[in-house]
């Protein structure tokens, strides 16, 4: 091997040197980990799993709602509304990150 600058070039004819440089220099540094078809199949599987989970959750919610009385449903709705009202009181509109006024309080 002959040292030319920073690159080690094999000794031999110019064609051999060129072939060696092409083989070592022009290769994919980031090879694919999967094909488009594999990715599509993976996406379809994930969507099917999400749909199944959503259907199960809806079924469970329907079962729970079926067991509750009207008063219990009203109580759950009141509790939810009360929690939202408390949150809105504790966090009035515009009380979030105010930019440069943060340190001037």
VOLOZA-680783 format. One record per atom (N, C-alpha, C): residue number from 1; residue in three letters; atom name; x, y, z. Coordinates in pm, 1 decimal, padded with zeros to 6 digits. Atoms other than C-alpha are relative to their C-alpha. Layout:
! residues N
R    n  res  atom         u         v         w
R  NUM  ALA    CA         X         Y         Z
...
! end
This chain:
! residues 105
R    n  res  atom         u         v         w
R    1  UNK     N   00084.0  -00117.4   00000.0
R    1  UNK    CA   00000.0   00000.0   00000.0
R    1  UNK     C   00088.9   00124.3   00000.0
R    2  UNK     N  -00074.1  -00125.8   00011.7
R    2  UNK    CA   00120.3   00345.0  -00086.7
R    2  UNK     C  -00082.8   00108.7   00067.8
R    3  UNK     N   00070.3  -00106.7  -00070.2
R    3  UNK    CA   00034.7   00643.1   00127.4
R    3  UNK     C  -00002.9   00124.2  -00088.3
R    4  UNK     N   00016.5  -00123.7   00075.2
R    4  UNK    CA  -00107.5   00935.7  -00071.7
R    4  UNK     C  -00083.2   00093.1   00086.6
R    5  UNK     N   00072.3  -00089.9  -00089.9
R    5  UNK    CA  -00200.2   01217.3   00163.1
R    5  UNK     C  -00050.2  -00077.3   00120.5
R    6  UNK     N   00059.2   00069.9  -00114.0
R    6  UNK    CA  -00437.0   01069.3   00419.4
R    6  UNK     C  -00057.9  -00136.2  -00036.8
R    7  UNK     N   00063.0   00123.0   00045.6
R    7  UNK    CA  -00563.3   00777.3   00207.9
R    7  UNK     C   00106.8  -00102.5  -00035.0
R    8  UNK     N  -00089.8   00109.0   00035.4
R    8  UNK    CA  -00386.5   00443.2   00184.7
R    8  UNK     C  -00049.8  -00061.0  -00130.6
R    9  UNK     N   00036.0   00050.0   00131.9
R    9  UNK    CA  -00391.8   00336.8  -00181.8
R    9  UNK     C   00080.5  -00125.0  -00027.4
R   10  UNK     N  -00075.1   00121.9   00028.1
R   10  UNK    CA  -00302.3  -00018.2  -00282.7
R   10  UNK     C   00091.9   00019.6  -00120.7
R   11  UNK     N  -00094.5  -00007.5   00111.8
R   11  UNK    CA  -00000.5  -00055.3  -00506.0
R   11  UNK     C  -00054.0  -00082.7  -00115.2
R   12  UNK     N   00046.5   00072.1   00117.6
R   12  UNK    CA  -00075.5  -00169.3  -00861.3
R   12  UNK     C  -00036.9   00098.3  -00109.0
R   13  UNK     N   00038.0  -00084.9   00112.3
R   13  UNK    CA  -00223.7  -00035.3  -01181.0
R   13  UNK     C  -00105.0   00102.2   00043.4
R   14  UNK     N   00098.2  -00103.5  -00029.6
R   14  UNK    CA  -00447.3   00269.9  -01192.8
R   14  UNK     C  -00140.8  -00057.0   00007.6
R   15  UNK     N   00133.4   00061.4  -00000.8
R   15  UNK    CA  -00752.1   00053.7  -01267.4
R   15  UNK     C  -00024.8  -00071.7   00132.2
R   16  UNK     N   00013.1   00069.0  -00128.8
R   16  UNK    CA  -00687.8  -00155.8  -00956.2
R   16  UNK     C  -00019.4   00100.7   00112.0
R   17  UNK     N   00012.8  -00104.7  -00102.7
R   17  UNK    CA  -00642.6   00158.8  -00747.2
R   17  UNK     C  -00140.8   00060.7  -00002.3
R   18  UNK     N   00132.3  -00058.7   00014.6
R   18  UNK    CA  -00963.8   00307.1  -00885.6
R   18  UNK     C  -00107.6  -00093.9   00052.5
R   19  UNK     N   00098.3   00098.4  -00045.5
R   19  UNK    CA  -01159.0  -00013.9  -00820.0
R   19  UNK     C   00002.7  -00012.2   00152.9
R   20  UNK     N  -00011.2   00009.0  -00146.0
R   20  UNK    CA  -01024.1  -00032.9  -00464.3
R   20  UNK     C  -00061.4   00122.9   00067.0
R   21  UNK     N   00056.5  -00123.0  -00056.3
R   21  UNK    CA  -01119.8   00331.2  -00397.0
R   21  UNK     C  -00152.4  -00001.1  -00011.1
R   22  UNK     N   00144.9   00004.3   00018.1
R   22  UNK    CA  -01469.1   00279.8  -00539.4
R   22  UNK     C  -00063.8  -00098.5   00096.6
R   23  UNK     N   00055.7   00101.4  -00089.4
R   23  UNK    CA  -01525.0  -00032.4  -00334.4
R   23  UNK     C  -00002.5   00050.0   00143.9
R   24  UNK     N  -00007.7  -00047.3  -00137.6
R   24  UNK    CA  -01418.8   00138.5  -00013.5
R   24  UNK     C  -00069.7   00132.9   00023.1
R   25  UNK     N   00051.2  -00134.6  -00020.8
R   25  UNK    CA  -01548.3   00489.4  -00072.0
R   25  UNK     C  -00145.6   00018.2  -00033.6
R   26  UNK     N   00138.0  -00018.8   00043.5
R   26  UNK    CA  -01881.0   00452.1  -00246.5
R   26  UNK     C  -00087.8  -00113.6   00049.1
R   27  UNK     N   00090.0   00098.5  -00057.3
R   27  UNK    CA  -02085.9   00241.1  -00013.2
R   27  UNK     C  -00102.8   00073.7   00084.5
R   28  UNK     N   00108.5  -00062.0  -00074.6
R   28  UNK    CA  -02407.6   00314.1   00168.8
R   28  UNK     C   00036.6   00003.1   00148.4
R   29  UNK     N  -00034.5  -00013.8  -00140.8
R   29  UNK    CA  -02323.1   00450.9   00512.1
R   29  UNK     C  -00120.2  -00027.1   00089.7
R   30  UNK     N   00122.2   00021.6  -00077.5
R   30  UNK    CA  -02687.1   00416.6   00626.8
R   30  UNK     C  -00089.7  -00100.8  -00071.7
R   31  UNK     N   00081.6   00099.5   00070.3
R   31  UNK    CA  -02828.8   00087.2   00497.0
R   31  UNK     C  -00141.1  -00006.8   00057.9
R   32  UNK     N   00138.2   00011.0  -00043.1
R   32  UNK    CA  -03204.2   00028.5   00516.0
R   32  UNK     C  -00015.1  -00109.5   00103.1
R   33  UNK     N   00025.4   00102.3  -00099.9
R   33  UNK    CA  -03332.2  -00160.7   00813.8
R   33  UNK     C  -00122.1  -00083.5  -00036.6
R   34  UNK     N   00115.1   00076.8   00046.7
R   34  UNK    CA  -03657.6  -00268.3   00642.5
R   34  UNK     C  -00047.7   00057.3  -00132.7
R   35  UNK     N   00053.7  -00045.4   00128.0
R   35  UNK    CA  -03835.0  -00245.6   00310.5
R   35  UNK     C  -00128.9   00077.1   00024.1
R   36  UNK     N   00125.1  -00074.9  -00010.4
R   36  UNK    CA  -04137.7  -00028.2   00241.3
R   36  UNK     C  -00115.6  -00094.8   00030.2
R   37  UNK     N   00105.4   00097.4  -00024.7
R   37  UNK    CA  -04356.9  -00338.9   00236.5
R   37  UNK     C  -00000.8  -00044.5   00145.9
R   38  UNK     N  -00008.8   00038.7  -00141.3
R   38  UNK    CA  -04229.6  -00447.3   00580.2
R   38  UNK     C  -00052.3   00111.5   00089.6
R   39  UNK     N   00048.1  -00112.8  -00078.0
R   39  UNK    CA  -04295.1  -00098.2   00715.3
R   39  UNK     C  -00152.8   00009.9  -00007.9
R   40  UNK     N   00145.2  -00004.8   00017.2
R   40  UNK    CA  -04648.8  -00101.5   00570.0
R   40  UNK     C  -00070.3  -00107.7   00080.6
R   41  UNK     N   00057.7   00109.2  -00078.7
R   41  UNK    CA  -04721.2  -00438.8   00727.5
R   41  UNK     C   00004.7   00031.3   00148.8
R   42  UNK     N  -00013.8  -00036.7  -00140.6
R   42  UNK    CA  -04591.6  -00313.6   01061.3
R   42  UNK     C  -00103.9   00106.3   00037.5
R   43  UNK     N   00099.7  -00103.7  -00025.7
R   43  UNK    CA  -04816.4  -00004.6   01038.7
R   43  UNK     C  -00139.7  -00060.2   00007.1
R   44  UNK     N   00132.0   00063.8  -00001.8
R   44  UNK    CA  -05121.1  -00219.9   00956.0
R   44  UNK     C  -00021.4  -00079.1   00128.3
R   45  UNK     N   00010.6   00074.6  -00125.5
R   45  UNK    CA  -05050.3  -00445.1   01255.9
R   45  UNK     C  -00024.7   00094.0   00117.2
R   46  UNK     N   00017.3  -00095.0  -00110.9
R   46  UNK    CA  -05017.3  -00144.5   01488.4
R   46  UNK     C  -00139.5   00062.6  -00002.3
R   47  UNK     N   00134.8  -00056.5   00010.6
R   47  UNK    CA  -05341.9   00008.4   01356.5
R   47  UNK     C  -00105.4  -00101.0   00043.8
R   48  UNK     N   00094.9   00104.5  -00040.5
R   48  UNK    CA  -05524.0  -00322.5   01404.1
R   48  UNK     C   00000.9  -00016.2   00152.4
R   49  UNK     N  -00009.4   00011.1  -00145.5
R   49  UNK    CA  -05395.2  -00345.3   01762.6
R   49  UNK     C  -00068.5   00117.6   00067.5
R   50  UNK     N   00064.6  -00118.2  -00058.2
R   50  UNK    CA  -05508.3   00011.8   01835.2
R   50  UNK     C  -00150.8  -00007.7  -00013.1
R   51  UNK     N   00144.0   00012.0   00021.1
R   51  UNK    CA  -05851.5  -00053.2   01685.5
R   51  UNK     C  -00059.4  -00102.9   00096.2
R   52  UNK     N   00046.6   00103.5  -00091.2
R   52  UNK    CA  -05888.0  -00370.7   01892.7
R   52  UNK     C  -00005.1   00052.9   00142.9
R   53  UNK     N  -00003.8  -00056.9  -00134.9
R   53  UNK    CA  -05785.7  -00188.3   02211.3
R   53  UNK     C  -00112.3   00102.1   00018.6
R   54  UNK     N   00106.3  -00099.6  -00009.4
R   54  UNK    CA  -06029.6   00095.6   02137.5
R   54  UNK     C  -00136.8  -00067.7   00009.9
R   55  UNK     N   00127.3   00072.5  -00005.6
R   55  UNK    CA  -06312.0  -00153.2   02076.6
R   55  UNK     C  -00020.2  -00062.6   00137.4
R   56  UNK     N   00009.9   00059.1  -00133.6
R   56  UNK    CA  -06236.7  -00332.9   02403.6
R   56  UNK     C  -00030.7   00105.8   00104.1
R   57  UNK     N   00023.6  -00108.1  -00095.5
R   57  UNK    CA  -06226.5  -00003.9   02591.8
R   57  UNK     C  -00143.8   00050.1  -00010.7
R   58  UNK     N   00138.3  -00044.6   00018.9
R   58  UNK    CA  -06559.6   00104.9   02440.7
R   58  UNK     C  -00097.2  -00102.7   00057.7
R   59  UNK     N   00085.9   00105.1  -00054.0
R   59  UNK    CA  -06711.5  -00230.8   02534.2
R   59  UNK     C  -00001.2   00003.6   00152.6
R   60  UNK     N  -00007.8  -00009.2  -00145.8
R   60  UNK    CA  -06588.4  -00199.6   02892.8
R   60  UNK     C  -00077.1   00121.0   00051.5
R   61  UNK     N   00071.7  -00121.1  -00040.8
R   61  UNK    CA  -06726.1   00154.8   02915.1
R   61  UNK     C  -00150.1  -00022.1  -00009.2
R   62  UNK     N   00141.9   00028.1   00016.8
R   62  UNK    CA  -07061.5   00035.0   02783.7
R   62  UNK     C  -00050.3  -00090.8   00112.8
R   63  UNK     N   00037.7   00089.3  -00110.6
R   63  UNK    CA  -07067.8  -00244.0   03044.5
R   63  UNK     C  -00014.1   00077.2   00129.5
R   64  UNK     N   00002.1  -00079.1  -00123.4
R   64  UNK    CA  -06987.3  -00001.7   03325.9
R   64  UNK     C  -00120.5   00093.1   00000.0
R   65  UNK     N   00115.4  -00089.7   00008.4
R   65  UNK    CA  -07248.8   00247.2   03204.7
R   65  UNK     C  -00130.7  -00076.8   00017.0
R   66  UNK     N   00120.5   00081.7  -00014.5
R   66  UNK    CA  -07504.0  -00033.8   03190.5
R   66  UNK     C  -00028.5  -00036.3   00144.4
R   67  UNK     N   00017.5   00036.9  -00140.7
R   67  UNK    CA  -07446.9  -00119.4   03555.5
R   67  UNK     C  -00033.1   00119.3   00088.2
R   68  UNK     N   00021.9  -00118.7  -00083.2
R   68  UNK    CA  -07471.3   00240.9   03680.9
R   68  UNK     C  -00145.5   00043.6  -00004.1
R   69  UNK     N   00134.4  -00058.6  -00003.6
R   69  UNK    CA  -07794.8   00396.9   03792.5
R   69  UNK     C   00008.4   00142.6  -00050.9
R   70  UNK     N   00005.0  -00138.5   00048.7
R   70  UNK    CA  -07905.4   00739.4   03670.8
R   70  UNK     C   00065.5   00094.1   00100.6
R   71  UNK     N  -00059.7  -00085.9  -00103.7
R   71  UNK    CA  -07802.4   00895.5   04003.2
R   71  UNK     C   00152.2  -00010.5  -00000.8
R   72  UNK     N  -00145.3   00019.1   00003.2
R   72  UNK    CA  -07453.9   00743.2   03984.0
R   72  UNK     C   00061.2   00070.0  -00121.4
R   73  UNK     N  -00049.4  -00070.2   00119.4
R   73  UNK    CA  -07412.2   00876.0   03628.2
R   73  UNK     C   00003.4   00150.3   00022.7
R   74  UNK     N   00003.6  -00143.5  -00028.9
R   74  UNK    CA  -07519.0   01222.7   03741.2
R   74  UNK     C   00111.5   00039.2   00097.0
R   75  UNK     N  -00106.3  -00028.1  -00096.5
R   75  UNK    CA  -07274.8   01205.3   04034.6
R   75  UNK     C   00136.3   00001.6  -00069.1
R   76  UNK     N  -00126.5   00004.3   00073.7
R   76  UNK    CA  -06988.2   01107.2   03800.9
R   76  UNK     C   00014.9   00124.7  -00085.0
R   77  UNK     N  -00004.7  -00120.8   00082.7
R   77  UNK    CA  -07077.7   01395.1   03567.4
R   77  UNK     C   00027.2   00123.1   00086.6
R   78  UNK     N  -00024.2  -00114.1  -00090.9
R   78  UNK    CA  -07093.1   01639.6   03862.8
R   78  UNK     C   00145.1   00003.4   00046.8
R   79  UNK     N  -00139.2   00006.2  -00045.7
R   79  UNK    CA  -06754.1   01519.6   03990.9
R   79  UNK     C   00095.1   00046.7  -00110.1
R   80  UNK     N  -00084.6  -00039.2   00113.1
R   80  UNK    CA  -06601.9   01563.7   03646.5
R   80  UNK     C  -00008.7   00150.8  -00022.7
R   81  UNK     N   00018.9  -00144.1   00018.9
R   81  UNK    CA  -06750.9   01912.5   03605.2
R   81  UNK     C   00064.4   00079.7   00112.4
R   82  UNK     N  -00059.8  -00068.5  -00114.7
R   82  UNK    CA  -06637.9   02010.8   03954.8
R   82  UNK     C   00152.9  -00000.5  -00009.7
R   83  UNK     N  -00144.9   00007.7   00018.1
R   83  UNK    CA  -06284.1   01891.3   03884.0
R   83  UNK     C   00047.5   00098.7  -00105.5
R   84  UNK     N  -00036.0  -00094.6   00105.8
R   84  UNK    CA  -06277.5   02096.5   03564.1
R   84  UNK     C  -00010.4   00144.0   00051.2
R   85  UNK     N   00015.9  -00135.0  -00055.3
R   85  UNK    CA  -06406.9   02406.6   03748.0
R   85  UNK     C   00115.6   00033.4   00093.6
R   86  UNK     N  -00113.6  -00023.4  -00090.3
R   86  UNK    CA  -06138.3   02367.4   04015.5
R   86  UNK     C   00128.5   00024.1  -00078.8
R   87  UNK     N  -00119.6  -00019.1   00082.5
R   87  UNK    CA  -05871.5   02334.7   03747.8
R   87  UNK     C   00000.7   00138.3  -00062.5
R   88  UNK     N   00007.8  -00131.9   00063.3
R   88  UNK    CA  -05994.9   02647.8   03569.8
R   88  UNK     C   00023.7   00112.3   00101.7
R   89  UNK     N  -00025.6  -00100.1  -00104.5
R   89  UNK    CA  -05991.0   02841.0   03900.5
R   89  UNK     C   00148.4   00007.1   00032.8
R   90  UNK     N  -00141.6   00004.9  -00035.9
R   90  UNK    CA  -05637.9   02728.4   03979.5
R   90  UNK     C   00088.7   00047.4  -00114.3
R   91  UNK     N  -00078.7  -00037.6   00117.4
R   91  UNK    CA  -05519.2   02803.2   03623.5
R   91  UNK     C  -00079.7   00095.1  -00088.3
R   92  UNK     N   00077.7  -00092.6   00082.0
R   92  UNK    CA  -05689.2   03118.6   03492.9
R   92  UNK     C   00064.4   00021.2  -00136.3
R   93  UNK     N  -00047.3  -00021.8   00135.4
R   93  UNK    CA  -05659.0   03206.3   03125.7
R   93  UNK     C   00117.0   00098.0   00000.8
R   94  UNK     N  -00115.7  -00087.7   00009.6
R   94  UNK    CA  -05318.0   03358.5   03049.8
R   94  UNK     C   00098.4  -00013.9   00113.7
R   95  UNK     N  -00090.7   00014.0  -00113.6
R   95  UNK    CA  -05148.6   03233.5   03366.1
R   95  UNK     C   00116.6  -00093.0  -00029.6
R   96  UNK     N  -00107.4   00092.8   00035.1
R   96  UNK    CA  -04912.6   03003.2   03180.1
R   96  UNK     C   00132.7   00070.9  -00012.3
R   97  UNK     N  -00131.6  -00058.3   00021.3
R   97  UNK    CA  -04561.7   03082.5   03062.0
R   97  UNK     C  -00017.8   00135.7  -00068.4
R   98  UNK     N   00021.7  -00135.0   00053.4
R   98  UNK    CA  -04560.3   03457.4   03006.4
R   98  UNK     C   00125.4   00059.5  -00060.0
R   99  UNK     N  -00119.8  -00051.9   00065.8
R   99  UNK    CA  -04222.0   03486.7   02842.8
R   99  UNK     C   00090.2   00075.2   00094.3
R  100  UNK     N  -00097.8  -00071.7  -00081.2
R  100  UNK    CA  -04002.0   03760.6   02984.9
R  100  UNK     C  -00058.7   00052.1   00129.9
R  101  UNK     N   00059.9  -00042.3  -00126.2
R  101  UNK    CA  -04252.3   03847.4   03260.9
R  101  UNK     C   00015.2  -00105.7   00108.5
R  102  UNK     N  -00011.4   00111.7  -00093.9
R  102  UNK    CA  -04167.8   03516.9   03428.9
R  102  UNK     C   00079.1   00038.9   00123.6
R  103  UNK     N  -00085.8  -00031.7  -00113.9
R  103  UNK    CA  -03893.4   03661.1   03649.6
R  103  UNK     C  -00036.6   00132.3   00065.2
R  104  UNK     N   00038.9  -00130.9  -00053.7
R  104  UNK    CA  -04070.3   03994.5   03720.8
R  104  UNK     C  -00116.1  -00010.5   00096.7
R  105  UNK     N   00114.7   00016.6  -00090.3
R  105  UNK    CA  -04335.5   03851.7   03953.9
R  105  UNK     C   00031.1   00049.3   00137.5
! end
